[in-house]
Amino acid sequence: MRATRKAGFLFRVALASPHRGPNDRKVFRSAARNYQRYSALAREASSRGDMVAIENFYQHAEHYFRVMRTASGSDE
């Protein structure tokens, strides 16, 4: 795996890695880590009173929450 920097964000570029499906444990761990990250960023934005950032970070956190739910098999 190679990391490249673009627009201030770190993007990971997989080199010759197979597609990982929604039931893969690695996807679940990454989604959980990103969910925690964006939730923490939303709490931080809340302490600053930045409503736009709060909404943005909570939407990202919700996305990763849904990915975790899909990966765990509870699609209710």
Distance bins in CASP14 RR format, pairs under 12 A and 6 or more apart:
PFRMAT RR
TARGET T0000
AUTHOR 0000-0000-0000
RMODE 2
METHOD distances of the structure
MODEL  1
1 10 0 0 0 0 0 1 0 0 0 0 0
1 11 0 0 0 0 0 1 0 0 0 0 0
1 12 1 0 1 0 0 0 0 0 0 0 0
1 13 1 0 0 1 0 0 0 0 0 0 0
1 14 1 0 1 0 0 0 0 0 0 0 0
1 15 1 0 0 1 0 0 0 0 0 0 0
1 16 0 0 0 0 0 1 0 0 0 0 0
1 17 1 0 0 1 0 0 0 0 0 0 0
1 26 0 0 0 0 0 1 0 0 0 0 0
1 30 0 0 0 0 0 1 0 0 0 0 0
2 10 0 0 0 0 0 1 0 0 0 0 0
2 11 0 0 0 0 1 0 0 0 0 0 0
2 12 1 0 0 1 0 0 0 0 0 0 0
2 13 1 0 1 0 0 0 0 0 0 0 0
2 14 0 0 0 0 1 0 0 0 0 0 0
2 15 1 0 1 0 0 0 0 0 0 0 0
2 16 0 0 0 0 0 1 0 0 0 0 0
2 17 0 0 0 0 0 1 0 0 0 0 0
3 9 0 0 0 0 0 1 0 0 0 0 0
3 10 1 0 1 0 0 0 0 0 0 0 0
3 11 1 0 0 1 0 0 0 0 0 0 0
3 12 1 0 1 0 0 0 0 0 0 0 0
3 13 1 0 0 1 0 0 0 0 0 0 0
3 14 0 0 0 0 0 1 0 0 0 0 0
3 15 0 0 0 0 0 1 0 0 0 0 0
4 10 1 0 0 1 0 0 0 0 0 0 0
4 11 1 0 1 0 0 0 0 0 0 0 0
4 12 0 0 0 0 1 0 0 0 0 0 0
4 13 1 0 1 0 0 0 0 0 0 0 0
4 14 0 0 0 0 0 1 0 0 0 0 0
4 15 0 0 0 0 0 1 0 0 0 0 0
5 11 1 0 0 1 0 0 0 0 0 0 0
5 12 0 0 0 0 0 1 0 0 0 0 0
5 13 0 0 0 0 0 1 0 0 0 0 0
6 12 0 0 0 0 0 1 0 0 0 0 0
6 13 0 0 0 0 1 0 0 0 0 0 0
12 26 0 0 0 0 0 1 0 0 0 0 0
12 30 0 0 0 0 1 0 0 0 0 0 0
12 34 0 0 0 0 0 1 0 0 0 0 0
14 20 0 0 0 0 1 0 0 0 0 0 0
14 26 0 0 0 0 0 1 0 0 0 0 0
14 30 0 0 0 0 0 1 0 0 0 0 0
17 24 0 0 0 0 0 1 0 0 0 0 0
17 26 0 0 0 0 0 1 0 0 0 0 0
18 24 0 0 0 0 1 0 0 0 0 0 0
18 26 0 0 0 0 0 1 0 0 0 0 0
19 26 0 0 0 0 0 1 0 0 0 0 0
19 27 0 0 0 0 0 1 0 0 0 0 0
20 26 1 0 1 0 0 0 0 0 0 0 0
20 27 1 0 1 0 0 0 0 0 0 0 0
20 28 0 0 0 0 0 1 0 0 0 0 0
20 29 0 0 0 0 0 1 0 0 0 0 0
20 30 0 0 0 0 1 0 0 0 0 0 0
20 31 0 0 0 0 0 1 0 0 0 0 0
20 67 0 0 0 0 0 1 0 0 0 0 0
20 71 0 0 0 0 1 0 0 0 0 0 0
21 27 1 0 0 1 0 0 0 0 0 0 0
21 28 0 0 0 0 0 1 0 0 0 0 0
21 30 0 0 0 0 0 1 0 0 0 0 0
21 31 0 0 0 0 0 1 0 0 0 0 0
21 67 0 0 0 0 0 1 0 0 0 0 0
21 70 0 0 0 0 1 0 0 0 0 0 0
21 71 0 0 0 0 1 0 0 0 0 0 0
22 28 0 0 0 0 1 0 0 0 0 0 0
22 30 0 0 0 0 0 1 0 0 0 0 0
22 31 0 0 0 0 1 0 0 0 0 0 0
22 66 0 0 0 0 0 1 0 0 0 0 0
22 67 1 0 0 1 0 0 0 0 0 0 0
22 68 0 0 0 0 1 0 0 0 0 0 0
22 69 0 0 0 0 1 0 0 0 0 0 0
22 70 1 0 1 0 0 0 0 0 0 0 0
22 71 1 0 1 0 0 0 0 0 0 0 0
22 72 0 0 0 0 1 0 0 0 0 0 0
22 73 0 0 0 0 1 0 0 0 0 0 0
22 74 0 0 0 0 0 1 0 0 0 0 0
22 75 0 0 0 0 1 0 0 0 0 0 0
23 67 0 0 0 0 0 1 0 0 0 0 0
23 68 0 0 0 0 0 1 0 0 0 0 0
23 70 0 0 0 0 1 0 0 0 0 0 0
23 71 1 0 0 1 0 0 0 0 0 0 0
23 72 0 0 0 0 1 0 0 0 0 0 0
23 73 1 0 0 1 0 0 0 0 0 0 0
23 75 0 0 0 0 0 1 0 0 0 0 0
24 30 0 0 0 0 1 0 0 0 0 0 0
24 31 0 0 0 0 0 1 0 0 0 0 0
24 67 0 0 0 0 0 1 0 0 0 0 0
24 70 0 0 0 0 0 1 0 0 0 0 0
24 71 1 0 0 1 0 0 0 0 0 0 0
24 72 0 0 0 0 0 1 0 0 0 0 0
25 31 0 0 0 0 0 1 0 0 0 0 0
25 32 0 0 0 0 0 1 0 0 0 0 0
25 68 0 0 0 0 0 1 0 0 0 0 0
25 71 0 0 0 0 1 0 0 0 0 0 0
25 72 0 0 0 0 0 1 0 0 0 0 0
26 32 0 0 0 0 0 1 0 0 0 0 0
26 33 0 0 0 0 0 1 0 0 0 0 0
26 67 0 0 0 0 0 1 0 0 0 0 0
26 71 0 0 0 0 1 0 0 0 0 0 0
27 33 0 0 0 0 0 1 0 0 0 0 0
27 34 0 0 0 0 0 1 0 0 0 0 0
27 64 0 0 0 0 0 1 0 0 0 0 0
27 67 1 0 0 1 0 0 0 0 0 0 0
27 68 0 0 0 0 1 0 0 0 0 0 0
27 70 0 0 0 0 1 0 0 0 0 0 0
27 71 1 0 1 0 0 0 0 0 0 0 0
27 72 0 0 0 0 0 1 0 0 0 0 0
27 73 0 0 0 0 0 1 0 0 0 0 0
28 34 0 0 0 0 0 1 0 0 0 0 0
28 35 0 0 0 0 0 1 0 0 0 0 0
28 64 0 0 0 0 0 1 0 0 0 0 0
28 65 0 0 0 0 0 1 0 0 0 0 0
28 67 0 0 0 0 1 0 0 0 0 0 0
28 68 1 0 0 1 0 0 0 0 0 0 0
28 69 0 0 0 0 1 0 0 0 0 0 0
28 70 0 0 0 0 1 0 0 0 0 0 0
28 71 1 0 1 0 0 0 0 0 0 0 0
28 72 1 0 0 1 0 0 0 0 0 0 0
28 73 0 0 0 0 1 0 0 0 0 0 0
28 74 0 0 0 0 0 1 0 0 0 0 0
29 35 0 0 0 0 0 1 0 0 0 0 0
29 36 0 0 0 0 0 1 0 0 0 0 0
29 64 0 0 0 0 0 1 0 0 0 0 0
29 67 0 0 0 0 0 1 0 0 0 0 0
29 68 0 0 0 0 1 0 0 0 0 0 0
29 71 0 0 0 0 1 0 0 0 0 0 0
29 72 0 0 0 0 0 1 0 0 0 0 0
30 36 0 0 0 0 0 1 0 0 0 0 0
30 37 0 0 0 0 0 1 0 0 0 0 0
30 64 0 0 0 0 1 0 0 0 0 0 0
30 67 0 0 0 0 1 0 0 0 0 0 0
30 68 0 0 0 0 1 0 0 0 0 0 0
30 71 0 0 0 0 1 0 0 0 0 0 0
31 37 0 0 0 0 0 1 0 0 0 0 0
31 38 0 0 0 0 0 1 0 0 0 0 0
31 60 0 0 0 0 0 1 0 0 0 0 0
31 61 0 0 0 0 0 1 0 0 0 0 0
31 62 0 0 0 0 0 1 0 0 0 0 0
31 63 0 0 0 0 1 0 0 0 0 0 0
31 64 1 0 1 0 0 0 0 0 0 0 0
31 65 1 0 0 1 0 0 0 0 0 0 0
31 66 0 0 0 0 1 0 0 0 0 0 0
31 67 1 0 1 0 0 0 0 0 0 0 0
31 68 1 0 1 0 0 0 0 0 0 0 0
31 69 0 0 0 0 1 0 0 0 0 0 0
31 70 0 0 0 0 1 0 0 0 0 0 0
31 71 1 0 0 1 0 0 0 0 0 0 0
31 72 0 0 0 0 1 0 0 0 0 0 0
32 38 0 0 0 0 0 1 0 0 0 0 0
32 39 0 0 0 0 0 1 0 0 0 0 0
32 61 0 0 0 0 0 1 0 0 0 0 0
32 64 1 0 0 1 0 0 0 0 0 0 0
32 65 0 0 0 0 1 0 0 0 0 0 0
32 67 0 0 0 0 1 0 0 0 0 0 0
32 68 1 0 1 0 0 0 0 0 0 0 0
32 69 0 0 0 0 0 1 0 0 0 0 0
32 71 0 0 0 0 1 0 0 0 0 0 0
32 72 0 0 0 0 1 0 0 0 0 0 0
33 39 0 0 0 0 0 1 0 0 0 0 0
33 40 0 0 0 0 0 1 0 0 0 0 0
33 61 0 0 0 0 0 1 0 0 0 0 0
33 64 0 0 0 0 1 0 0 0 0 0 0
33 67 0 0 0 0 0 1 0 0 0 0 0
33 68 0 0 0 0 0 1 0 0 0 0 0
34 40 0 0 0 0 0 1 0 0 0 0 0
34 41 0 0 0 0 0 1 0 0 0 0 0
34 57 0 0 0 0 0 1 0 0 0 0 0
34 60 1 0 0 1 0 0 0 0 0 0 0
34 61 1 0 0 1 0 0 0 0 0 0 0
34 62 0 0 0 0 0 1 0 0 0 0 0
34 63 0 0 0 0 1 0 0 0 0 0 0
34 64 1 0 1 0 0 0 0 0 0 0 0
34 65 0 0 0 0 1 0 0 0 0 0 0
34 66 0 0 0 0 0 1 0 0 0 0 0
34 67 0 0 0 0 1 0 0 0 0 0 0
34 68 0 0 0 0 1 0 0 0 0 0 0
35 41 0 0 0 0 0 1 0 0 0 0 0
35 42 0 0 0 0 0 1 0 0 0 0 0
35 57 0 0 0 0 0 1 0 0 0 0 0
35 58 0 0 0 0 0 1 0 0 0 0 0
35 59 0 0 0 0 0 1 0 0 0 0 0
35 60 0 0 0 0 1 0 0 0 0 0 0
35 61 1 0 1 0 0 0 0 0 0 0 0
35 62 0 0 0 0 1 0 0 0 0 0 0
35 63 0 0 0 0 1 0 0 0 0 0 0
35 64 1 1 0 0 0 0 0 0 0 0 0
35 65 1 0 1 0 0 0 0 0 0 0 0
35 66 0 0 0 0 1 0 0 0 0 0 0
35 67 0 0 0 0 1 0 0 0 0 0 0
35 68 1 0 0 1 0 0 0 0 0 0 0
35 69 0 0 0 0 0 1 0 0 0 0 0
35 71 0 0 0 0 0 1 0 0 0 0 0
36 42 0 0 0 0 0 1 0 0 0 0 0
36 43 0 0 0 0 0 1 0 0 0 0 0
36 57 0 0 0 0 0 1 0 0 0 0 0
36 60 0 0 0 0 0 1 0 0 0 0 0
36 61 0 0 0 0 1 0 0 0 0 0 0
36 64 0 0 0 0 1 0 0 0 0 0 0
36 65 0 0 0 0 0 1 0 0 0 0 0
36 68 0 0 0 0 0 1 0 0 0 0 0
37 43 0 0 0 0 0 1 0 0 0 0 0
37 44 0 0 0 0 0 1 0 0 0 0 0
37 57 0 0 0 0 1 0 0 0 0 0 0
37 60 0 0 0 0 1 0 0 0 0 0 0
37 61 0 0 0 0 1 0 0 0 0 0 0
37 64 0 0 0 0 1 0 0 0 0 0 0
38 44 0 0 0 0 0 1 0 0 0 0 0
38 45 0 0 0 0 0 1 0 0 0 0 0
38 53 0 0 0 0 0 1 0 0 0 0 0
38 54 0 0 0 0 0 1 0 0 0 0 0
38 55 0 0 0 0 0 1 0 0 0 0 0
38 56 0 0 0 0 1 0 0 0 0 0 0
38 57 1 0 1 0 0 0 0 0 0 0 0
38 58 1 0 0 1 0 0 0 0 0 0 0
38 59 0 0 0 0 1 0 0 0 0 0 0
38 60 1 0 1 0 0 0 0 0 0 0 0
38 61 1 1 0 0 0 0 0 0 0 0 0
38 62 0 0 0 0 1 0 0 0 0 0 0
38 63 0 0 0 0 1 0 0 0 0 0 0
38 64 1 0 0 1 0 0 0 0 0 0 0
38 65 0 0 0 0 1 0 0 0 0 0 0
38 67 0 0 0 0 0 1 0 0 0 0 0
39 45 0 0 0 0 0 1 0 0 0 0 0
39 46 0 0 0 0 0 1 0 0 0 0 0
39 54 0 0 0 0 0 1 0 0 0 0 0
39 57 1 0 0 1 0 0 0 0 0 0 0
39 58 1 0 0 1 0 0 0 0 0 0 0
39 59 0 0 0 0 0 1 0 0 0 0 0
39 60 0 0 0 0 1 0 0 0 0 0 0
39 61 1 0 1 0 0 0 0 0 0 0 0
39 62 0 0 0 0 1 0 0 0 0 0 0
39 63 0 0 0 0 0 1 0 0 0 0 0
39 64 0 0 0 0 1 0 0 0 0 0 0
39 65 0 0 0 0 1 0 0 0 0 0 0
40 46 0 0 0 0 0 1 0 0 0 0 0
40 47 0 0 0 0 0 1 0 0 0 0 0
40 57 0 0 0 0 1 0 0 0 0 0 0
40 58 0 0 0 0 0 1 0 0 0 0 0
40 60 0 0 0 0 0 1 0 0 0 0 0
40 61 0 0 0 0 1 0 0 0 0 0 0
41 47 0 0 0 0 0 1 0 0 0 0 0
41 48 0 0 0 0 0 1 0 0 0 0 0
41 50 0 0 0 0 0 1 0 0 0 0 0
41 53 1 0 0 1 0 0 0 0 0 0 0
41 54 0 0 0 0 1 0 0 0 0 0 0
41 55 0 0 0 0 0 1 0 0 0 0 0
41 56 0 0 0 0 1 0 0 0 0 0 0
41 57 1 0 1 0 0 0 0 0 0 0 0
41 58 0 0 0 0 1 0 0 0 0 0 0
41 59 0 0 0 0 0 1 0 0 0 0 0
41 60 0 0 0 0 1 0 0 0 0 0 0
41 61 0 0 0 0 1 0 0 0 0 0 0
41 64 0 0 0 0 0 1 0 0 0 0 0
42 48 0 0 0 0 0 1 0 0 0 0 0
42 49 0 0 0 0 0 1 0 0 0 0 0
42 50 0 0 0 0 1 0 0 0 0 0 0
42 51 0 0 0 0 0 1 0 0 0 0 0
42 52 0 0 0 0 0 1 0 0 0 0 0
42 53 1 0 0 1 0 0 0 0 0 0 0
42 54 1 0 1 0 0 0 0 0 0 0 0
42 55 0 0 0 0 1 0 0 0 0 0 0
42 56 0 0 0 0 1 0 0 0 0 0 0
42 57 1 1 0 0 0 0 0 0 0 0 0
42 58 1 0 1 0 0 0 0 0 0 0 0
42 59 0 0 0 0 1 0 0 0 0 0 0
42 60 0 0 0 0 1 0 0 0 0 0 0
42 61 1 0 0 1 0 0 0 0 0 0 0
42 62 0 0 0 0 0 1 0 0 0 0 0
42 64 0 0 0 0 0 1 0 0 0 0 0
43 49 0 0 0 0 0 1 0 0 0 0 0
43 50 0 0 0 0 0 1 0 0 0 0 0
43 53 0 0 0 0 0 1 0 0 0 0 0
43 54 0 0 0 0 1 0 0 0 0 0 0
43 57 0 0 0 0 1 0 0 0 0 0 0
43 58 0 0 0 0 1 0 0 0 0 0 0
43 61 0 0 0 0 0 1 0 0 0 0 0
44 50 0 0 0 0 1 0 0 0 0 0 0
44 53 0 0 0 0 1 0 0 0 0 0 0
44 54 0 0 0 0 1 0 0 0 0 0 0
44 57 0 0 0 0 1 0 0 0 0 0 0
44 58 0 0 0 0 0 1 0 0 0 0 0
45 51 0 0 0 0 1 0 0 0 0 0 0
45 52 0 0 0 0 1 0 0 0 0 0 0
45 53 1 1 0 0 0 0 0 0 0 0 0
45 54 1 0 1 0 0 0 0 0 0 0 0
45 55 0 0 0 0 1 0 0 0 0 0 0
45 56 0 0 0 0 1 0 0 0 0 0 0
45 57 1 0 1 0 0 0 0 0 0 0 0
45 58 0 0 0 0 1 0 0 0 0 0 0
45 60 0 0 0 0 0 1 0 0 0 0 0
45 61 0 0 0 0 0 1 0 0 0 0 0
46 52 0 0 0 0 0 1 0 0 0 0 0
46 53 0 0 0 0 1 0 0 0 0 0 0
46 54 1 0 1 0 0 0 0 0 0 0 0
46 55 0 0 0 0 0 1 0 0 0 0 0
46 56 0 0 0 0 0 1 0 0 0 0 0
46 57 0 0 0 0 1 0 0 0 0 0 0
46 58 0 0 0 0 1 0 0 0 0 0 0
47 53 0 0 0 0 0 1 0 0 0 0 0
47 54 0 0 0 0 1 0 0 0 0 0 0
48 54 0 0 0 0 1 0 0 0 0 0 0
48 57 0 0 0 0 0 1 0 0 0 0 0
49 55 0 0 0 0 0 1 0 0 0 0 0
50 56 0 0 0 0 1 0 0 0 0 0 0
50 57 0 0 0 0 1 0 0 0 0 0 0
50 58 0 0 0 0 0 1 0 0 0 0 0
51 57 0 0 0 0 0 1 0 0 0 0 0
51 58 0 0 0 0 0 1 0 0 0 0 0
52 58 0 0 0 0 0 1 0 0 0 0 0
52 59 0 0 0 0 0 1 0 0 0 0 0
53 59 0 0 0 0 0 1 0 0 0 0 0
53 60 0 0 0 0 0 1 0 0 0 0 0
54 60 0 0 0 0 0 1 0 0 0 0 0
54 61 0 0 0 0 0 1 0 0 0 0 0
55 61 0 0 0 0 0 1 0 0 0 0 0
55 62 0 0 0 0 0 1 0 0 0 0 0
56 62 0 0 0 0 0 1 0 0 0 0 0
56 63 0 0 0 0 0 1 0 0 0 0 0
57 63 0 0 0 0 0 1 0 0 0 0 0
57 64 0 0 0 0 0 1 0 0 0 0 0
58 64 0 0 0 0 0 1 0 0 0 0 0
58 65 0 0 0 0 1 0 0 0 0 0 0
59 65 0 0 0 0 0 1 0 0 0 0 0
59 66 0 0 0 0 0 1 0 0 0 0 0
60 66 0 0 0 0 0 1 0 0 0 0 0
60 67 0 0 0 0 0 1 0 0 0 0 0
61 67 0 0 0 0 0 1 0 0 0 0 0
61 68 0 0 0 0 0 1 0 0 0 0 0
62 68 0 0 0 0 0 1 0 0 0 0 0
62 69 0 0 0 0 0 1 0 0 0 0 0
63 69 0 0 0 0 0 1 0 0 0 0 0
63 70 0 0 0 0 0 1 0 0 0 0 0
64 70 0 0 0 0 0 1 0 0 0 0 0
64 71 0 0 0 0 0 1 0 0 0 0 0
65 71 0 0 0 0 0 1 0 0 0 0 0
65 72 0 0 0 0 0 1 0 0 0 0 0
65 74 0 0 0 0 0 1 0 0 0 0 0
66 72 0 0 0 0 0 1 0 0 0 0 0
66 73 0 0 0 0 0 1 0 0 0 0 0
66 74 0 0 0 0 0 1 0 0 0 0 0
66 75 0 0 0 0 1 0 0 0 0 0 0
66 76 0 0 0 0 0 1 0 0 0 0 0
67 73 0 0 0 0 0 1 0 0 0 0 0
67 75 0 0 0 0 0 1 0 0 0 0 0
68 74 0 0 0 0 1 0 0 0 0 0 0
68 75 0 0 0 0 0 1 0 0 0 0 0
69 75 1 0 0 1 0 0 0 0 0 0 0
69 76 0 0 0 0 1 0 0 0 0 0 0
70 76 0 0 0 0 0 1 0 0 0 0 0
END
